[in-house]
């Protein structure tokens, strides 16, 4: 194998490696909402339904009495 052929293979390898690295770094996900942030628990006792919502990032647990309120306006335990 000649030196010129070896240099050509090394340069193609480096160009390919840098291209793959650039694609991996430039296609990273950012600015997306976290999936699974809220968890819900439903308890039914004697025809009474209680719905609890937990924010997994802060650990805040709130119970739902009005379905049209955002999480910040719900009653906390």
mmCIF file of the N, C-alpha and C atoms, coordinates in Angstrom:
data_MODEL
# 
_entry.id   MODEL 
# 
loop_
_atom_site.group_PDB 
_atom_site.id 
_atom_site.type_symbol 
_atom_site.label_atom_id 
_atom_site.label_alt_id 
_atom_site.label_comp_id 
_atom_site.label_asym_id 
_atom_site.label_entity_id 
_atom_site.label_seq_id 
_atom_site.pdbx_PDB_ins_code 
_atom_site.Cartn_x 
_atom_site.Cartn_y 
_atom_site.Cartn_z 
_atom_site.occupancy 
_atom_site.B_iso_or_equiv 
_atom_site.pdbx_formal_charge 
_atom_site.auth_seq_id 
_atom_site.auth_comp_id 
_atom_site.auth_asym_id 
_atom_site.auth_atom_id 
_atom_site.pdbx_PDB_model_num 
ATOM 1   N N  . UNK A 1 1  ? 0.855   -1.174 0.000  1.00 0.00 ? 1  UNK A N  1 
ATOM 2   C CA . UNK A 1 1  ? 0.000   0.000  0.000  1.00 0.00 ? 1  UNK A CA 1 
ATOM 3   C C  . UNK A 1 1  ? 0.896   1.230  0.000  1.00 0.00 ? 1  UNK A C  1 
ATOM 4   N N  . UNK A 1 2  ? 0.635   2.114  -0.895 1.00 0.00 ? 2  UNK A N  1 
ATOM 5   C CA . UNK A 1 2  ? 1.480   3.305  -1.005 1.00 0.00 ? 2  UNK A CA 1 
ATOM 6   C C  . UNK A 1 2  ? 1.073   4.359  0.016  1.00 0.00 ? 2  UNK A C  1 
ATOM 7   N N  . UNK A 1 3  ? 1.965   5.285  0.219  1.00 0.00 ? 3  UNK A N  1 
ATOM 8   C CA . UNK A 1 3  ? 1.726   6.363  1.180  1.00 0.00 ? 3  UNK A CA 1 
ATOM 9   C C  . UNK A 1 3  ? 0.580   7.260  0.729  1.00 0.00 ? 3  UNK A C  1 
ATOM 10  N N  . UNK A 1 4  ? 0.467   7.496  -0.560 1.00 0.00 ? 4  UNK A N  1 
ATOM 11  C CA . UNK A 1 4  ? -0.594  8.355  -1.095 1.00 0.00 ? 4  UNK A CA 1 
ATOM 12  C C  . UNK A 1 4  ? -1.959  7.707  -0.870 1.00 0.00 ? 4  UNK A C  1 
ATOM 13  N N  . UNK A 1 5  ? -2.056  6.395  -1.094 1.00 0.00 ? 5  UNK A N  1 
ATOM 14  C CA . UNK A 1 5  ? -3.325  5.690  -0.887 1.00 0.00 ? 5  UNK A CA 1 
ATOM 15  C C  . UNK A 1 5  ? -3.707  5.688  0.585  1.00 0.00 ? 5  UNK A C  1 
ATOM 16  N N  . UNK A 1 6  ? -2.714  5.506  1.459  1.00 0.00 ? 6  UNK A N  1 
ATOM 17  C CA . UNK A 1 6  ? -2.975  5.507  2.898  1.00 0.00 ? 6  UNK A CA 1 
ATOM 18  C C  . UNK A 1 6  ? -3.441  6.885  3.360  1.00 0.00 ? 6  UNK A C  1 
ATOM 19  N N  . UNK A 1 7  ? -2.818  7.932  2.864  1.00 0.00 ? 7  UNK A N  1 
ATOM 20  C CA . UNK A 1 7  ? -3.234  9.292  3.228  1.00 0.00 ? 7  UNK A CA 1 
ATOM 21  C C  . UNK A 1 7  ? -4.651  9.581  2.738  1.00 0.00 ? 7  UNK A C  1 
ATOM 22  N N  . UNK A 1 8  ? -4.996  9.069  1.557  1.00 0.00 ? 8  UNK A N  1 
ATOM 23  C CA . UNK A 1 8  ? -6.352  9.256  1.035  1.00 0.00 ? 8  UNK A CA 1 
ATOM 24  C C  . UNK A 1 8  ? -7.388  8.550  1.887  1.00 0.00 ? 8  UNK A C  1 
ATOM 25  N N  . UNK A 1 9  ? -7.067  7.318  2.331  1.00 0.00 ? 9  UNK A N  1 
ATOM 26  C CA . UNK A 1 9  ? -8.003  6.578  3.182  1.00 0.00 ? 9  UNK A CA 1 
ATOM 27  C C  . UNK A 1 9  ? -8.165  7.251  4.537  1.00 0.00 ? 9  UNK A C  1 
ATOM 28  N N  . UNK A 1 10 ? -7.068  7.747  5.092  1.00 0.00 ? 10 UNK A N  1 
ATOM 29  C CA . UNK A 1 10 ? -7.144  8.433  6.386  1.00 0.00 ? 10 UNK A CA 1 
ATOM 30  C C  . UNK A 1 10 ? -7.959  9.715  6.262  1.00 0.00 ? 10 UNK A C  1 
ATOM 31  N N  . UNK A 1 11 ? -7.765  10.457 5.192  1.00 0.00 ? 11 UNK A N  1 
ATOM 32  C CA . UNK A 1 11 ? -8.522  11.705 5.032  1.00 0.00 ? 11 UNK A CA 1 
ATOM 33  C C  . UNK A 1 11 ? -10.016 11.421 4.838  1.00 0.00 ? 11 UNK A C  1 
ATOM 34  N N  . UNK A 1 12 ? -10.357 10.377 4.062  1.00 0.00 ? 12 UNK A N  1 
ATOM 35  C CA . UNK A 1 12 ? -11.771 10.018 3.912  1.00 0.00 ? 12 UNK A CA 1 
ATOM 36  C C  . UNK A 1 12 ? -12.373 9.560  5.237  1.00 0.00 ? 12 UNK A C  1 
ATOM 37  N N  . UNK A 1 13 ? -11.594 8.814  6.020  1.00 0.00 ? 13 UNK A N  1 
ATOM 38  C CA . UNK A 1 13 ? -12.072 8.370  7.330  1.00 0.00 ? 13 UNK A CA 1 
ATOM 39  C C  . UNK A 1 13 ? -12.334 9.567  8.239  1.00 0.00 ? 13 UNK A C  1 
ATOM 40  N N  . UNK A 1 14 ? -11.405 10.512 8.282  1.00 0.00 ? 14 UNK A N  1 
ATOM 41  C CA . UNK A 1 14 ? -11.581 11.685 9.138  1.00 0.00 ? 14 UNK A CA 1 
ATOM 42  C C  . UNK A 1 14 ? -12.756 12.547 8.690  1.00 0.00 ? 14 UNK A C  1 
ATOM 43  N N  . UNK A 1 15 ? -12.929 12.713 7.395  1.00 0.00 ? 15 UNK A N  1 
ATOM 44  C CA . UNK A 1 15 ? -14.070 13.481 6.889  1.00 0.00 ? 15 UNK A CA 1 
ATOM 45  C C  . UNK A 1 15 ? -15.378 12.792 7.266  1.00 0.00 ? 15 UNK A C  1 
ATOM 46  N N  . UNK A 1 16 ? -15.432 11.477 7.135  1.00 0.00 ? 16 UNK A N  1 
ATOM 47  C CA . UNK A 1 16 ? -16.636 10.729 7.511  1.00 0.00 ? 16 UNK A CA 1 
ATOM 48  C C  . UNK A 1 16 ? -16.920 10.806 8.997  1.00 0.00 ? 16 UNK A C  1 
ATOM 49  N N  . UNK A 1 17 ? -15.868 10.648 9.821  1.00 0.00 ? 17 UNK A N  1 
ATOM 50  C CA . UNK A 1 17 ? -16.044 10.709 11.270 1.00 0.00 ? 17 UNK A CA 1 
ATOM 51  C C  . UNK A 1 17 ? -16.517 12.091 11.700 1.00 0.00 ? 17 UNK A C  1 
ATOM 52  N N  . UNK A 1 18 ? -15.940 13.134 11.135 1.00 0.00 ? 18 UNK A N  1 
ATOM 53  C CA . UNK A 1 18 ? -16.362 14.497 11.480 1.00 0.00 ? 18 UNK A CA 1 
ATOM 54  C C  . UNK A 1 18 ? -17.782 14.787 10.994 1.00 0.00 ? 18 UNK A C  1 
ATOM 55  N N  . UNK A 1 19 ? -18.147 14.237 9.851  1.00 0.00 ? 19 UNK A N  1 
ATOM 56  C CA . UNK A 1 19 ? -19.516 14.421 9.346  1.00 0.00 ? 19 UNK A CA 1 
ATOM 57  C C  . UNK A 1 19 ? -20.526 13.759 10.266 1.00 0.00 ? 19 UNK A C  1 
ATOM 58  N N  . UNK A 1 20 ? -20.234 12.542 10.691 1.00 0.00 ? 20 UNK A N  1 
ATOM 59  C CA . UNK A 1 20 ? -21.142 11.834 11.605 1.00 0.00 ? 20 UNK A CA 1 
ATOM 60  C C  . UNK A 1 20 ? -21.228 12.568 12.934 1.00 0.00 ? 20 UNK A C  1 
ATOM 61  N N  . UNK A 1 21 ? -20.110 13.029 13.454 1.00 0.00 ? 21 UNK A N  1 
ATOM 62  C CA . UNK A 1 21 ? -20.111 13.775 14.709 1.00 0.00 ? 21 UNK A CA 1 
ATOM 63  C C  . UNK A 1 21 ? -20.926 15.060 14.587 1.00 0.00 ? 21 UNK A C  1 
ATOM 64  N N  . UNK A 1 22 ? -20.796 15.757 13.472 1.00 0.00 ? 22 UNK A N  1 
ATOM 65  C CA . UNK A 1 22 ? -21.567 16.984 13.254 1.00 0.00 ? 22 UNK A CA 1 
ATOM 66  C C  . UNK A 1 22 ? -23.060 16.694 13.200 1.00 0.00 ? 22 UNK A C  1 
ATOM 67  N N  . UNK A 1 23 ? -23.455 15.620 12.531 1.00 0.00 ? 23 UNK A N  1 
ATOM 68  C CA . UNK A 1 23 ? -24.878 15.260 12.454 1.00 0.00 ? 23 UNK A CA 1 
ATOM 69  C C  . UNK A 1 23 ? -25.415 14.923 13.837 1.00 0.00 ? 23 UNK A C  1 
ATOM 70  N N  . UNK A 1 24 ? -24.657 14.166 14.611 1.00 0.00 ? 24 UNK A N  1 
ATOM 71  C CA . UNK A 1 24 ? -25.110 13.784 15.956 1.00 0.00 ? 24 UNK A CA 1 
ATOM 72  C C  . UNK A 1 24 ? -25.259 15.013 16.843 1.00 0.00 ? 24 UNK A C  1 
ATOM 73  N N  . UNK A 1 25 ? -24.308 15.914 16.795 1.00 0.00 ? 25 UNK A N  1 
ATOM 74  C CA . UNK A 1 25 ? -24.364 17.099 17.654 1.00 0.00 ? 25 UNK A CA 1 
ATOM 75  C C  . UNK A 1 25 ? -25.423 18.104 17.215 1.00 0.00 ? 25 UNK A C  1 
ATOM 76  N N  . UNK A 1 26 ? -25.647 18.226 15.925 1.00 0.00 ? 26 UNK A N  1 
ATOM 77  C CA . UNK A 1 26 ? -26.589 19.230 15.435 1.00 0.00 ? 26 UNK A CA 1 
ATOM 78  C C  . UNK A 1 26 ? -28.042 18.771 15.460 1.00 0.00 ? 26 UNK A C  1 
ATOM 79  N N  . UNK A 1 27 ? -28.295 17.483 15.608 1.00 0.00 ? 27 UNK A N  1 
ATOM 80  C CA . UNK A 1 27 ? -29.673 16.998 15.619 1.00 0.00 ? 27 UNK A CA 1 
ATOM 81  C C  . UNK A 1 27 ? -30.153 16.667 17.026 1.00 0.00 ? 27 UNK A C  1 
ATOM 82  N N  . UNK A 1 28 ? -29.490 17.138 18.034 1.00 0.00 ? 28 UNK A N  1 
ATOM 83  C CA . UNK A 1 28 ? -29.903 16.882 19.406 1.00 0.00 ? 28 UNK A CA 1 
ATOM 84  C C  . UNK A 1 28 ? -31.217 17.571 19.719 1.00 0.00 ? 28 UNK A C  1 
ATOM 85  N N  . UNK A 1 29 ? -32.036 16.921 20.555 1.00 0.00 ? 29 UNK A N  1 
ATOM 86  C CA . UNK A 1 29 ? -33.331 17.485 20.926 1.00 0.00 ? 29 UNK A CA 1 
ATOM 87  C C  . UNK A 1 29 ? -33.133 18.565 21.984 1.00 0.00 ? 29 UNK A C  1 
ATOM 88  N N  . UNK A 1 30 ? -33.833 19.670 21.816 1.00 0.00 ? 30 UNK A N  1 
ATOM 89  C CA . UNK A 1 30 ? -33.793 20.731 22.816 1.00 0.00 ? 30 UNK A CA 1 
ATOM 90  C C  . UNK A 1 30 ? -35.113 21.476 22.797 1.00 0.00 ? 30 UNK A C  1 
ATOM 91  N N  . UNK A 1 31 ? -35.456 22.034 23.930 1.00 0.00 ? 31 UNK A N  1 
ATOM 92  C CA . UNK A 1 31 ? -36.655 22.842 24.016 1.00 0.00 ? 31 UNK A CA 1 
ATOM 93  C C  . UNK A 1 31 ? -37.958 22.059 23.976 1.00 0.00 ? 31 UNK A C  1 
ATOM 94  N N  . UNK A 1 32 ? -37.920 20.777 24.268 1.00 0.00 ? 32 UNK A N  1 
ATOM 95  C CA . UNK A 1 32 ? -39.151 19.994 24.257 1.00 0.00 ? 32 UNK A CA 1 
ATOM 96  C C  . UNK A 1 32 ? -39.709 19.894 25.671 1.00 0.00 ? 32 UNK A C  1 
ATOM 97  N N  . UNK A 1 33 ? -41.003 19.719 25.771 1.00 0.00 ? 33 UNK A N  1 
ATOM 98  C CA . UNK A 1 33 ? -41.629 19.535 27.071 1.00 0.00 ? 33 UNK A CA 1 
ATOM 99  C C  . UNK A 1 33 ? -41.299 18.147 27.600 1.00 0.00 ? 33 UNK A C  1 
ATOM 100 N N  . UNK A 1 34 ? -41.068 18.039 28.909 1.00 0.00 ? 34 UNK A N  1 
ATOM 101 C CA . UNK A 1 34 ? -40.735 16.732 29.463 1.00 0.00 ? 34 UNK A CA 1 
ATOM 102 C C  . UNK A 1 34 ? -41.932 15.787 29.411 1.00 0.00 ? 34 UNK A C  1 
ATOM 103 N N  . UNK A 1 35 ? -41.697 14.587 28.947 1.00 0.00 ? 35 UNK A N  1 
ATOM 104 C CA . UNK A 1 35 ? -42.745 13.573 28.879 1.00 0.00 ? 35 UNK A CA 1 
ATOM 105 C C  . UNK A 1 35 ? -42.813 12.877 30.231 1.00 0.00 ? 35 UNK A C  1 
ATOM 106 N N  . UNK A 1 36 ? -44.004 12.669 30.742 1.00 0.00 ? 36 UNK A N  1 
ATOM 107 C CA . UNK A 1 36 ? -44.164 11.983 32.017 1.00 0.00 ? 36 UNK A CA 1 
ATOM 108 C C  . UNK A 1 36 ? -43.992 12.885 33.217 1.00 0.00 ? 36 UNK A C  1 
ATOM 109 N N  . UNK A 1 37 ? -44.164 14.185 33.048 1.00 0.00 ? 37 UNK A N  1 
ATOM 110 C CA . UNK A 1 37 ? -43.987 15.093 34.170 1.00 0.00 ? 37 UNK A CA 1 
ATOM 111 C C  . UNK A 1 37 ? -45.086 14.911 35.213 1.00 0.00 ? 37 UNK A C  1 
ATOM 112 N N  . UNK A 1 38 ? -46.297 14.668 34.774 1.00 0.00 ? 38 UNK A N  1 
ATOM 113 C CA . UNK A 1 38 ? -47.412 14.526 35.703 1.00 0.00 ? 38 UNK A CA 1 
ATOM 114 C C  . UNK A 1 38 ? -47.866 13.072 35.760 1.00 0.00 ? 38 UNK A C  1 
ATOM 115 N N  . UNK A 1 39 ? -48.168 12.607 36.976 1.00 0.00 ? 39 UNK A N  1 
ATOM 116 C CA . UNK A 1 39 ? -48.739 11.275 37.161 1.00 0.00 ? 39 UNK A CA 1 
ATOM 117 C C  . UNK A 1 39 ? -50.073 11.439 37.864 1.00 0.00 ? 39 UNK A C  1 
ATOM 118 N N  . UNK A 1 40 ? -50.992 10.539 37.562 1.00 0.00 ? 40 UNK A N  1 
ATOM 119 C CA . UNK A 1 40 ? -52.351 10.657 38.090 1.00 0.00 ? 40 UNK A CA 1 
ATOM 120 C C  . UNK A 1 40 ? -52.724 9.380  38.831 1.00 0.00 ? 40 UNK A C  1 
ATOM 121 N N  . UNK A 1 41 ? -53.475 9.532  39.903 1.00 0.00 ? 41 UNK A N  1 
ATOM 122 C CA . UNK A 1 41 ? -53.985 8.409  40.679 1.00 0.00 ? 41 UNK A CA 1 
ATOM 123 C C  . UNK A 1 41 ? -55.472 8.654  40.918 1.00 0.00 ? 41 UNK A C  1 
ATOM 124 N N  . UNK A 1 42 ? -56.278 7.653  40.638 1.00 0.00 ? 42 UNK A N  1 
ATOM 125 C CA . UNK A 1 42 ? -57.728 7.760  40.818 1.00 0.00 ? 42 UNK A CA 1 
ATOM 126 C C  . UNK A 1 42 ? -58.157 6.741  41.857 1.00 0.00 ? 42 UNK A C  1 
ATOM 127 N N  . UNK A 1 43 ? -58.885 7.211  42.880 1.00 0.00 ? 43 UNK A N  1 
ATOM 128 C CA . UNK A 1 43 ? -59.369 6.345  43.952 1.00 0.00 ? 43 UNK A CA 1 
ATOM 129 C C  . UNK A 1 43 ? -60.885 6.483  44.013 1.00 0.00 ? 43 UNK A C  1 
ATOM 130 N N  . UNK A 1 44 ? -61.589 5.339  44.015 1.00 0.00 ? 44 UNK A N  1 
ATOM 131 C CA . UNK A 1 44 ? -63.049 5.347  44.110 1.00 0.00 ? 44 UNK A CA 1 
ATOM 132 C C  . UNK A 1 44 ? -63.438 4.621  45.389 1.00 0.00 ? 44 UNK A C  1 
ATOM 133 N N  . UNK A 1 45 ? -64.178 5.336  46.272 1.00 0.00 ? 45 UNK A N  1 
ATOM 134 C CA . UNK A 1 45 ? -64.658 4.754  47.531 1.00 0.00 ? 45 UNK A CA 1 
ATOM 135 C C  . UNK A 1 45 ? -66.112 5.164  47.730 1.00 0.00 ? 45 UNK A C  1 
ATOM 136 N N  . UNK A 1 46 ? -66.985 4.210  47.808 1.00 0.00 ? 46 UNK A N  1 
ATOM 137 C CA . UNK A 1 46 ? -68.406 4.468  48.076 1.00 0.00 ? 46 UNK A CA 1 
ATOM 138 C C  . UNK A 1 46 ? -68.979 5.543  47.156 1.00 0.00 ? 46 UNK A C  1 
ATOM 139 N N  . UNK A 1 47 ? -68.829 5.369  45.871 1.00 0.00 ? 47 UNK A N  1 
ATOM 140 C CA . UNK A 1 47 ? -69.337 6.290  44.851 1.00 0.00 ? 47 UNK A CA 1 
ATOM 141 C C  . UNK A 1 47 ? -68.706 7.681  44.912 1.00 0.00 ? 47 UNK A C  1 
ATOM 142 N N  . UNK A 1 48 ? -67.595 7.828  45.590 1.00 0.00 ? 48 UNK A N  1 
ATOM 143 C CA . UNK A 1 48 ? -66.866 9.096  45.625 1.00 0.00 ? 48 UNK A CA 1 
ATOM 144 C C  . UNK A 1 48 ? -65.548 8.884  44.888 1.00 0.00 ? 48 UNK A C  1 
ATOM 145 N N  . UNK A 1 49 ? -65.330 9.696  43.881 1.00 0.00 ? 49 UNK A N  1 
ATOM 146 C CA . UNK A 1 49 ? -64.110 9.582  43.089 1.00 0.00 ? 49 UNK A CA 1 
ATOM 147 C C  . UNK A 1 49 ? -63.142 10.683 43.493 1.00 0.00 ? 49 UNK A C  1 
ATOM 148 N N  . UNK A 1 50 ? -61.931 10.291 43.838 1.00 0.00 ? 50 UNK A N  1 
ATOM 149 C CA . UNK A 1 50 ? -60.886 11.253 44.169 1.00 0.00 ? 50 UNK A CA 1 
ATOM 150 C C  . UNK A 1 50 ? -59.767 11.103 43.141 1.00 0.00 ? 50 UNK A C  1 
ATOM 151 N N  . UNK A 1 51 ? -59.348 12.213 42.574 1.00 0.00 ? 51 UNK A N  1 
ATOM 152 C CA . UNK A 1 51 ? -58.294 12.208 41.565 1.00 0.00 ? 51 UNK A CA 1 
ATOM 153 C C  . UNK A 1 51 ? -57.131 13.038 42.104 1.00 0.00 ? 51 UNK A C  1 
ATOM 154 N N  . UNK A 1 52 ? -55.963 12.408 42.185 1.00 0.00 ? 52 UNK A N  1 
ATOM 155 C CA . UNK A 1 52 ? -54.756 13.079 42.639 1.00 0.00 ? 52 UNK A CA 1 
ATOM 156 C C  . UNK A 1 52 ? -53.782 13.206 41.472 1.00 0.00 ? 52 UNK A C  1 
ATOM 157 N N  . UNK A 1 53 ? -53.170 14.378 41.354 1.00 0.00 ? 53 UNK A N  1 
ATOM 158 C CA . UNK A 1 53 ? -52.178 14.621 40.308 1.00 0.00 ? 53 UNK A CA 1 
ATOM 159 C C  . UNK A 1 53 ? -50.866 14.988 40.994 1.00 0.00 ? 53 UNK A C  1 
ATOM 160 N N  . UNK A 1 54 ? -49.760 14.332 40.567 1.00 0.00 ? 54 UNK A N  1 
ATOM 161 C CA . UNK A 1 54 ? -48.456 14.613 41.142 1.00 0.00 ? 54 UNK A CA 1 
ATOM 162 C C  . UNK A 1 54 ? -47.520 15.165 40.070 1.00 0.00 ? 54 UNK A C  1 
ATOM 163 N N  . UNK A 1 55 ? -46.868 16.267 40.398 1.00 0.00 ? 55 UNK A N  1 
ATOM 164 C CA . UNK A 1 55 ? -45.835 16.837 39.535 1.00 0.00 ? 55 UNK A CA 1 
ATOM 165 C C  . UNK A 1 55 ? -44.527 16.143 39.904 1.00 0.00 ? 55 UNK A C  1 
ATOM 166 N N  . UNK A 1 56 ? -43.980 15.339 38.999 1.00 0.00 ? 56 UNK A N  1 
ATOM 167 C CA . UNK A 1 56 ? -42.805 14.532 39.321 1.00 0.00 ? 56 UNK A CA 1 
ATOM 168 C C  . UNK A 1 56 ? -41.520 15.345 39.405 1.00 0.00 ? 56 UNK A C  1 
ATOM 169 N N  . UNK A 1 57 ? -41.505 16.572 38.908 1.00 0.00 ? 57 UNK A N  1 
ATOM 170 C CA . UNK A 1 57 ? -40.291 17.379 39.006 1.00 0.00 ? 57 UNK A CA 1 
ATOM 171 C C  . UNK A 1 57 ? -40.189 18.088 40.346 1.00 0.00 ? 57 UNK A C  1 
ATOM 172 N N  . UNK A 1 58 ? -41.325 18.472 40.932 1.00 0.00 ? 58 UNK A N  1 
ATOM 173 C CA . UNK A 1 58 ? -41.300 19.180 42.210 1.00 0.00 ? 58 UNK A CA 1 
ATOM 174 C C  . UNK A 1 58 ? -41.808 18.331 43.366 1.00 0.00 ? 58 UNK A C  1 
ATOM 175 N N  . UNK A 1 59 ? -42.525 17.247 43.075 1.00 0.00 ? 59 UNK A N  1 
ATOM 176 C CA . UNK A 1 59 ? -43.084 16.399 44.116 1.00 0.00 ? 59 UNK A CA 1 
ATOM 177 C C  . UNK A 1 59 ? -44.398 16.919 44.674 1.00 0.00 ? 59 UNK A C  1 
ATOM 178 N N  . UNK A 1 60 ? -44.956 17.951 44.094 1.00 0.00 ? 60 UNK A N  1 
ATOM 179 C CA . UNK A 1 60 ? -46.215 18.527 44.551 1.00 0.00 ? 60 UNK A CA 1 
ATOM 180 C C  . UNK A 1 60 ? -47.371 17.599 44.205 1.00 0.00 ? 60 UNK A C  1 
ATOM 181 N N  . UNK A 1 61 ? -48.223 17.322 45.209 1.00 0.00 ? 61 UNK A N  1 
ATOM 182 C CA . UNK A 1 61 ? -49.405 16.488 44.995 1.00 0.00 ? 61 UNK A CA 1 
ATOM 183 C C  . UNK A 1 61 ? -50.637 17.357 45.189 1.00 0.00 ? 61 UNK A C  1 
ATOM 184 N N  . UNK A 1 62 ? -51.549 17.324 44.227 1.00 0.00 ? 62 UNK A N  1 
ATOM 185 C CA . UNK A 1 62 ? -52.782 18.107 44.306 1.00 0.00 ? 62 UNK A CA 1 
ATOM 186 C C  . UNK A 1 62 ? -53.950 17.220 43.936 1.00 0.00 ? 62 UNK A C  1 
ATOM 187 N N  . UNK A 1 63 ? -55.119 17.557 44.451 1.00 0.00 ? 63 UNK A N  1 
ATOM 188 C CA . UNK A 1 63 ? -56.299 16.777 44.092 1.00 0.00 ? 63 UNK A CA 1 
ATOM 189 C C  . UNK A 1 63 ? -57.198 17.602 43.207 1.00 0.00 ? 63 UNK A C  1 
ATOM 190 N N  . UNK A 1 64 ? -57.857 16.907 42.294 1.00 0.00 ? 64 UNK A N  1 
ATOM 191 C CA . UNK A 1 64 ? -58.651 17.552 41.254 1.00 0.00 ? 64 UNK A CA 1 
ATOM 192 C C  . UNK A 1 64 ? -60.102 17.604 41.697 1.00 0.00 ? 64 UNK A C  1 
ATOM 193 N N  . UNK A 1 65 ? -60.663 18.817 41.743 1.00 0.00 ? 65 UNK A N  1 
ATOM 194 C CA . UNK A 1 65 ? -62.099 18.946 41.982 1.00 0.00 ? 65 UNK A CA 1 
ATOM 195 C C  . UNK A 1 65 ? -62.771 19.677 40.826 1.00 0.00 ? 65 UNK A C  1 
ATOM 196 N N  . UNK A 1 66 ? -61.988 20.294 39.977 1.00 0.00 ? 66 UNK A N  1 
ATOM 197 C CA . UNK A 1 66 ? -62.511 20.981 38.800 1.00 0.00 ? 66 UNK A CA 1 
ATOM 198 C C  . UNK A 1 66 ? -61.571 20.672 37.641 1.00 0.00 ? 66 UNK A C  1 
ATOM 199 N N  . UNK A 1 67 ? -62.092 20.020 36.613 1.00 0.00 ? 67 UNK A N  1 
ATOM 200 C CA . UNK A 1 67 ? -61.252 19.547 35.515 1.00 0.00 ? 67 UNK A CA 1 
ATOM 201 C C  . UNK A 1 67 ? -60.757 20.668 34.606 1.00 0.00 ? 67 UNK A C  1 
ATOM 202 N N  . UNK A 1 68 ? -61.284 21.868 34.723 1.00 0.00 ? 68 UNK A N  1 
ATOM 203 C CA . UNK A 1 68 ? -60.898 22.947 33.817 1.00 0.00 ? 68 UNK A CA 1 
ATOM 204 C C  . UNK A 1 68 ? -59.858 23.892 34.408 1.00 0.00 ? 68 UNK A C  1 
ATOM 205 N N  . UNK A 1 69 ? -59.260 23.530 35.543 1.00 0.00 ? 69 UNK A N  1 
ATOM 206 C CA . UNK A 1 69 ? -58.245 24.377 36.160 1.00 0.00 ? 69 UNK A CA 1 
ATOM 207 C C  . UNK A 1 69 ? -56.852 23.877 35.790 1.00 0.00 ? 69 UNK A C  1 
ATOM 208 N N  . UNK A 1 70 ? -55.897 24.797 35.615 1.00 0.00 ? 70 UNK A N  1 
ATOM 209 C CA . UNK A 1 70 ? -54.512 24.354 35.421 1.00 0.00 ? 70 UNK A CA 1 
ATOM 210 C C  . UNK A 1 70 ? -53.930 23.819 36.730 1.00 0.00 ? 70 UNK A C  1 
ATOM 211 N N  . UNK A 1 71 ? -52.814 23.119 36.638 1.00 0.00 ? 71 UNK A N  1 
ATOM 212 C CA . UNK A 1 71 ? -52.217 22.473 37.808 1.00 0.00 ? 71 UNK A CA 1 
ATOM 213 C C  . UNK A 1 71 ? -51.895 23.471 38.913 1.00 0.00 ? 71 UNK A C  1 
ATOM 214 N N  . UNK A 1 72 ? -51.468 24.669 38.558 1.00 0.00 ? 72 UNK A N  1 
ATOM 215 C CA . UNK A 1 72 ? -51.075 25.658 39.563 1.00 0.00 ? 72 UNK A CA 1 
ATOM 216 C C  . UNK A 1 72 ? -52.254 26.173 40.380 1.00 0.00 ? 72 UNK A C  1 
ATOM 217 N N  . UNK A 1 73 ? -53.482 26.049 39.865 1.00 0.00 ? 73 UNK A N  1 
ATOM 218 C CA . UNK A 1 73 ? -54.656 26.547 40.579 1.00 0.00 ? 73 UNK A CA 1 
ATOM 219 C C  . UNK A 1 73 ? -55.400 25.449 41.335 1.00 0.00 ? 73 UNK A C  1 
ATOM 220 N N  . UNK A 1 74 ? -54.937 24.207 41.271 1.00 0.00 ? 74 UNK A N  1 
ATOM 221 C CA . UNK A 1 74 ? -55.606 23.122 41.988 1.00 0.00 ? 74 UNK A CA 1 
ATOM 222 C C  . UNK A 1 74 ? -55.279 23.201 43.471 1.00 0.00 ? 74 UNK A C  1 
ATOM 223 N N  . UNK A 1 75 ? -56.128 22.564 44.274 1.00 0.00 ? 75 UNK A N  1 
ATOM 224 C CA . UNK A 1 75 ? -55.917 22.533 45.713 1.00 0.00 ? 75 UNK A CA 1 
ATOM 225 C C  . UNK A 1 75 ? -54.800 21.553 46.044 1.00 0.00 ? 75 UNK A C  1 
ATOM 226 N N  . UNK A 1 76 ? -53.915 21.947 46.957 1.00 0.00 ? 76 UNK A N  1 
ATOM 227 C CA . UNK A 1 76 ? -52.810 21.081 47.365 1.00 0.00 ? 76 UNK A CA 1 
ATOM 228 C C  . UNK A 1 76 ? -53.134 20.333 48.636 1.00 0.00 ? 76 UNK A C  1 
ATOM 229 N N  . UNK A 1 77 ? -52.442 19.217 48.819 1.00 0.00 ? 77 UNK A N  1 
ATOM 230 C CA . UNK A 1 77 ? -52.605 18.441 50.064 1.00 0.00 ? 77 UNK A CA 1 
ATOM 231 C C  . UNK A 1 77 ? -51.666 18.958 51.115 1.00 0.00 ? 77 UNK A C  1 
# 
